[in-house]
Every structure is written in C-alpha cells, then in structure tokens.
C-alpha cells in the first residue's frame, strides 16, 4: 500500500511541531518539511536572546488568551486542548528540562535555544521525517485527488498540506489565490523613536514603574520602560505597540504619548513626599535624594528639564518648581516619530483571516486537507513566549487532526 504523503511548508517552530505530532499519530504517513532558507528553526535560535522563551507559565486558558491582541477568541478552544502545561510536558517527555523564571517566562534549563533545536532534529530523525532546506514552495494547487506543491527543484503530489511559513508574503499570495482572505500585515512589536532631550545620554536606563498612554486614544499600558539610543522600549512600550498595532499604523507611527514615571504613587502622594522632604530634610540637596524608585540619571534629567539646579536644597524649592516637577513626573509629554524593530525577533500583525479557519483542527474552511498554523495566521501576542505557544498549539492540533480513509 502506498503511503499517504503530507508536506509541511516552513521549517520553523510550528512546522516542526506539526510534523512531529503528525508522524507520531500516523506512522504510516510520509512527512516532509520544506524550508526556503539554508537553515531551519532560525527564529527559535535567536528567541529570548538565544535562550528560547519556549512558553509562559500561565495555565488557565481564559487568562492566557488575554495576551493575544489578535486571536484571543479563536485560541480559547484550542488552549483547552493543548496549552502551556502540555507544551512543557511534551518537551520534558523527550528529555528536555524546562524552568520557570521569576517573570513566568519558560526556558530550557540549559539556557540555550540549541537544546530545542536538537530536540526537534532528533525527533525528525527518529520518526523518519524528511527535512529539505533551500526548498521553498513556489506554488500550491489542488487537483480532485491531490495537492500539488511546486518548489524550485521538484513538483510534489501530496495528500495534505500544513502551512507554517510565518510572515511570508509569497505564501500569503499563494493562499490568496486559493480563495483565502489576507489581513494586511503590519508590524506589531516595535519600539518608539523619540529624540526628546530628556532621554539624551540615558540609553540602557530602566524606569521600573511607568504608565504610558497614547494621546487621543484609550490605549495605555504599565510596566518597565527602557530608554534606548533611539527612544523607548521595554515591556510597557512593547505591549502598547502590540495592542495598538493597527491604530499606530494608521497614524504612520507619528503620535504623542504621556508618561507617568511613577504610577504607583498618585499625584497627591508625590506632592506630599516633596512637602515632607522640605519639612524633614530642608538642607538636603535634590541631587542626593532618590524618590519613587527613579534611576538617579533620570531624576537629574528631570531636574535639568525643569530648570532646577541639582545642588538646590529642598528648603529652597519653590511651589512653581514643585508643580513643574510633578507635571514632568506624572504627565510627561513625548513626541514619537517612527519605530524600530528587532529584525531577528520581528512579529507581524496580519495574515490569513481567522474566519477562514476551523480552530478545532486548524484546517482551512475553504479546502479540506489544508491546514494553516503559526504566524501565517492573523494571530500575534505580547512578548514572553506567547507567540511560540500559539505555534505549538496550532501545530499540535493540526498534526493530530490529519486522518485518511
């Protein structure tokens, strides 16, 4: 009897996961992974600074979906079938130990993404999965009986196709010819460019308790804010960029933000703190005071911005200076003109319209035996292992769902 054949398009996280789970479920199926580049699992290699942020230690589906600006409703059902704990068990059963860090991100105990890559390559070898590099799909068509996948080197006739090609414009175009709707792809994880003088020479500085609002919208996020050479990054900014991806794209990445540099203290508490310093430490210089957990260099920068000498004593600070300092701390206004992305960890909002997918199996609603997983879909998440988890879940369900008569 001839073996059924399945092609997985894309040698990334979702593609390998789908191929391995398919081969385990259907040992009689011949599985082939097609990767357009000369190496596989490139995004796994660089993720988490080379450590691979495998997933996030959130074990309740209704809580986990909150980290997905696009795809949260659709992923709720799939996460009830396969999510964080299942992912961790999957790897640990294959001898790869994981650890949960203080911020709930999950990494290999080896602290090396190569451990994940070696696990996948070992599984493909064990299961007889063919991995073809420099062999990207250039066309996908359907005949009454088969799927036909063309590459630069050959034409493959197969019984099912799993598309896990990430943010590939070529593959999106191919799927569009098959009738799938494409949501315009745009960046969804980026930093804010600003040349504000308050941030000059502060690159690398972290404000641990910032709240950032996009002026003129309802968008706001809290968390650490990192000052960079080009502006602002860190969890608060990256969350905003993800949740507000469409709105910021429409603004052509030119907008203003309001930053509360110490959101854990309301305005009255800040004012009372300043009053307390005037009364209890009148002769202490402002430069020798560290308030609201602000980094020293940031505090100096704000004093300079408010034109308050850093060697001034608290007793001599005026009401006008206090008001300006409070305004700077609680409602600092910054103009953003452009964005920057880490190309190695680039995440896209957009892709195959989610209405075209059956999320019980990740099969196309338009064509049987065509499955689409990972970032090829209009699903994206905040940083912290969530994008990988969506890939693991989709790959698992697709691989386990393929059956032949």
N, C-alpha and C positions, 0 to 999 in steps of 0.2 A: 504494500500500500504506500502511495506517495505521501510524504509528509506535508502537512499544511505549512505555509510559509507566511511569516509576518516580518515586515520591515519597520524599524523604529528610526524615524528621521530626527537626528540630533543626538550627539554624544555628550550630553550634559547630565545634570543630576536627575531630572525627571525621566529622561530617556533610558538611562541605565537602570533606574529603579523599576520602570515599567518592564523593560526587557527581562530583568532577573526574576521578577514576580511572575511574569508570563511563562518563562521557561520552567520555573518550578511547578506551576499549576498544570502546565501542559507539556510534559516531557517529550511528547511526540511531535511538537511543533518546532520547526526550524526558525530561529530568531536571528535577525541580522540588524546591527546598528550601523547607520550611515552618518558619518561625521565629515562636514565640509572642510574642516581645517586639518592640520597635520598632527593635532593632539586632542585628546579627549578630556572632559571634566575640567576645562580651564577655569570656569567660574568657581568651582569647588576649590581649586588650587589656591586662588587669591582671597577667597572669602575669609572674613574675620581676621584680616591681617596675616593670612597664611595658616591660620589655625582651624578654619572652617567652623563657622557658627551653625551647627547641624540643625538645631531647632530651638524652641523656647519653652521653658518649664511652666507652661500654662496648660492645665489638664482638664479644663471644663470647656466644652465646645462653644457654649454661648459667650464665654469670656474670650476665648481665643479669636473668634471671628471679629471682635472689636478692633483688632489690629490690622484689618484689611479694609482700606478706604473703598476699594472696588473688589467685589466678590464676597462680601461678608454674608449676604443672604444665601447665596448659592453654595457656600462652603459649609454651612451649618450641618446639613445632612451628611456630606462626606466625612466631616470630622467626627461624627458619631460612629462611623465605620472604621476610620483609621486616623489617628492623630498623634500627639506628642509622645504619650507613653508607648504607643505601638511602634513608633519610629525608634525610640530608644531600645525597646526590646528586640526589634528587628536587627539592629546593629550588634547588640550585645550577644545575641544568639550566634552571631558569626564571628565572635571573638574580639570585637572591637569595643573597648570600655569607654564609657562617656562620663562626663562630670557636669554638675550644675554649678555655675558660678554665682556669686552674690547678687548679680543683677538678673539672675534667672536664665541667662544665655547658656546653651548647652554646647560643650566642645568635647572632642576626643581627649582622653586623659593624657595622650601623647603630646598634646598641644601642636599637632601637625596635621594639616589637611591631607598630607600624603597618606595618612592612615586610612582615610575614607576612600581615596583613590585606589589604594592597594586592595582594600576590601572589595570594591566593585570589580576590579580587574580579576581578582581571584575568583569571584563568583561567576563572571562571564566565562572564564577558562573552565571552571568546574562543570558548568552547565552546557558547554559547547556553543556559546553564543558567538557568532562571528562579528568582529568589530572592524569596519572598513573606514580608514582615515583618508583624507583628501578625496572624499567621495560623497559630495553633497547632492541632494536631489535637485533636479532642474525642472522636472515636470511630474505631475501626478494626474493620472486619468483613470476613468472607470469603464470597464467593459461589462457586459452582462454577467460574467462569471468571475472576473479577476480585477484586482487593482494593478495598474501598470505604473511603475516608478522608474523614471529615466534619470541617469546620472551622466557625468561626463564620459564614463567608461563603458556603461552597460545599460541594458534595459531589463528590469526585474518584474516578473509577473508574480504577484503575491495574493494571499487570501485576505489579509488585513493590514492596515497601516496605522501606526501610532505616531502622531506628530508631536515632537517635544523639542522644537527648534528654537525656542526662546524668541527674542525680538528680531526675527528675520523678515525683512521686507520682501525678500524673494518668496519665501514660503507663504507669507500673508497674501501675496499676489496670486500664488498658485491656488490657495484655498478660496480666494475671492472668485476665481474662475469657476470653481466648483459650486458657487452659489452662497458662500458664507459672507456675512456682513463683517466689515472691519471697522472697529472704533479707532479713530485717528490716534496713532501712537505719539505720545509726548513724554518728556522726562517726568519722573515722579519722585525722585530722590536727589536733591541738589542743595548746595549751599548758596547763601545770599551774598552778592557782591555789593560792597559799600566802601567808599573812600573817606568816610567820616573821620575827622581829625581826632575824635575822642578815642579811636581804636588804633591810632598810629603807634607803631613800635610795641604793640601788645600781643603779637602773634604767639599762640600757644597758651594764652591765659584762659582759664575756665571760671565762669561765674556759675556756681552750683545751683542757685535758686532763681532762675529767670522765668518770666512770663512774657511771651511775645505775641502781639496782636497784629494782624494785617489790617491797617486802617481802611475803613469803608466796607468791611466785611464782618462776618461773625466768627471768623477764623482766629483761634488763639490756642496756644499750647504752652505747657510748662515743662521745665527740666533744665539740665545743664546747658549752658551756651558757651561754645568755644570760639574765641577770636582767632582768625586766620590772617594770612598775608593779604587775602582778597576781601575779607569781610567777616561773615559769621557762619558758624557751623555748629555741630553738636546736636544732641537729641532733640532739643526744643525746636531748632531750625529744621532739621530733617523731618520731624513729624509734620510740621507746617507745610513743608514742600510736598509731602506725600498726600496729606489730606486735601490741600488746596491746589493740587497739580493743575486741574482744568482752569480754575479761576486765575491762577498766576500766569498760565499760558496765554489766556485771553488778554491779560494786562501786558503781555510781551516782556514779562519779568521786570517791569518798571513800576514800583509802588513804594509806599512808605509804611513803616512799622512803628509800633510803640512798644518799648521795652521796660518792663518793671524788673529791675535788677535784684530786688529782694522781696518777692511776692509773699514770702512767709510772714512779713511784717506789714500791717496796713499803714496808711498814711499817719493816723493818729499815733501809732506806736513809734514810727520814725521820728515824728515831731517830739514826742515825749522823751525819746532817747537823747535827742540833741539838747533838749531843755535840761535833762538830767546831767549831761556832760558839762553844761555851763555852770550848773549849781555845785556839782560834786568834784569836778576836775577843772576848775576855771583856768589854771595856769598850764594845763597840758596842751601841747601843740597838736593841731589836727593831724599832722603827718605821723604822729606817734600813736594814733588811735585807729583801731581796726574794728569796724562796726558791721553788723549784718552779714558776716562771713564773706565780705567782699575782698577779693585779692588786693594787696597793697597798691600795686601799679594801677589798677582800675580806679581805686579811691583817689590816688594822686591825679589821675587824668580828669576825673570829675571835678576835683577842686580847681584844677587849672582851667577847665572849661567854664566854671562858674566865676572865674577870676578871683578866687580866694587864695591868698598866699598859704602854702602848705605849712609854714612855720608860725602861722597865726595861732594864738591861744583861743580856747573855747570861750573864755570870758569876753573876748573882743568880737566874736562873730555877730553880725547884725541880723535883724529879723528878715531883711530883704535877702541876705545871703542864705539864710536858713531856707527860705521859701524857694529860692532858685535851686538849691541843692536837693531839696525834696522833689521838686519837679523833674530834675535830672535823674534821680534815682528811681522814681515811681512811674514817670511817663516820658522817658527819653525817646525823642523822635529821630528816626534814621531813614534816609532815603536809600532805597535799593535800586540798583541799575544793573541788572544782569544776574546770571547764575554761574556756578561752576559745578562740575560733576567729577567723580572719581570714575574714569572710564573703565577701570578693571571691575568695578562693582556697580556698573550702570544698571538702573532699574527703570523700566518703562511702564507708563500707564497707557492702556490701549491694547488692541489685538482683536481676536475673534470675539464677536458679540456673544455674551453669555447666554442669550436667549436661544442660540443655536445648539446648545449642548445639553445632553441629558446627564445631570450631575449624579445620578445613581451609578453610572458607569463611565462617564466622561466620553461617551460616544456621541458623534455628530447626530443631530436630529434630521439632517438632510440626507445622510448617506450611511448605510449600515457598514459595519466593519471599518469605520474611520474614526479614530479616537484622537483627541487633542488635549494635551496636558501642559502644565507649567506656564511660563510667561508668554507663550504663544497666545494664551487667552487674555482677555481684559481683566486680569487679576493682578493686583500688586499689594504690597504690605509695607509696614514700617520696618525699620532695621531691628535686628535682634533674632534672626533665624526664621522669621515668619514666611519669607518667600520660599525658602527651602522646604518648609513644612507643607506648603501648598503643592510644591512639586512632588514631594514624597507621597502625599495623599492621592493626588491625581494619578501618578504613576502606578501606585499600588492598585487602585480600583480599576484602572484601565487594564493592567496586566492580568488581574484576577477575573475580569469580566469577559474576556475573549473566549468564546466557545465555538466549536464547529460541529456540524451534524455528522 
